[in-house]
Amino acid sequence: MQIARVYGTVVSNYKDSNLTGTKFLLLQLVDLEGQLLSDYEVATDTVGAGIDEWVLFTRGSGARQVRDSTDRPIDAAVIAIIDTVSLSDRTLYSKKYSERMQ
């Protein structure tokens, strides 16, 4: 699993029929300093995440373990919306604090 920030959405009108009704998110990966990396990932959204939220996502076979995804051709899935990320010496991210800053 990895941490990422929801950067945007990806819309596709023409896709595999197994993907009908699936929401896609454009994720920007986050490093251990809380900095956004230049790496991006497209993942299905299984939890209703929104723009600028930090999420936990999984790739590969883990993404296909998500409910209702076993027959879908997905390689990455958002599986949680993050509330806080704490390191031994500080809080790296707090959704509550992040919302106050906007």
N, C-alpha and C positions, 0 to 999 in steps of 0.2 A: 504494500500500500504506500501511497505517497500523498503529500499535501500539495494543494494547488489553490489558486484563487480563480474564481469564475470571471473570465474576461469578457465573454460574450456568448451568443447562441449561434448555432449553425442550423439553417433551414434547408430542407431538401424536399421538393414536391415529388420527385421521382426517386424511389428507393425500393429495395427488396420488400416484398409484401409482408414479410415477418417483422419489419421495422415500422409498420404503420402505427401511428400513435406514440412513437418514441420521440422524446425531446433530446436534442443534442446540445451539449455545452462545449464552448471553447475554454479550455483551462490553461492557465499559465502557472508553471511549477514554481515552488517556493523553496529557498535553501534554509539552512539551520540558523541563519542570521535574520530570517524574515524577509529577505530580499527576493524580489521577483527575478526569476531566471529567464533566459531567452528561449527556453524550451516550452513548447506548447503541446497539448494533447486534446483530441476530441473524444468526449465520453458521453454515454447515455446518462440521463439524469433519472435516478430512481427515488430521489428524496425531495424534489421540489426546490432545489437550490436557486439562488438568484445572483445577479451581477454583483461583483465585489465580495461575495461571501467566500470564506475559506472552507474548503471541503477536503474530505478524505476520499481518494479514489483507488481503485484496484484495476489491474490489467490481466489479460490472458484468461486462464481457466477460472480464476477468482471472479472475474466479471460475469462469467456465464453461470455462476452459482447463485446470482441474485434472483429473487423470485420472479417468475414469468420471463426469464431471459435464457433458459436452457436451449430453446430452439431458435434463438436469434443470433445472427452473425455479428456479435459485438466483441470488441477486444478491450474496451475500457468502460468502467461504470463508476459513477459517483455513488458512494454508499453511505455517506454521513456529511452533515453540515457541522463544522467545528465551532464549539463555543469558546474554548481556550486551548492554547498550547503553552505549556510551562516547561522551562528548562530548570536545571538545578539552582541557577542564580537569578532568574528573571522570568517574567511572563513574555513570551515571544509574540503572542496574539491573544486578544480578547475581543470577542464579537461585541460585547457590551460597550467596551471602550471605543472600538472601531465605529460603531453606530453614532456615538456622541461626537466624533471627529467630523462627520459628514455634514 
